[in-house]
C-alpha cells in the first residue's frame, strides 16, 4: 500500500485517468503515485509528523 502524504498548499495536477486538470486543496492526502510524481517542488508537501520512538518491554515496566 502506498504511503499517504499530505499537501501543504493547493496544486493543479492532471488526473491520470481522465486527463483533466484538477485542483487539490491543502490537507488533501495523496496516495496515488501517478499524482504524487507530478509534484516536483518539495514545499508542496506538509512536513511529516515527528515519529514517536518505540518502547521496549523493559521501558514499559
ABEGO torsion letter per residue (X at the ends): XBBBBBBABBBBBBBAAAGBBBBBBBGBBBABAAAAAABABAAABBBBBBBBBBBBAAAAX
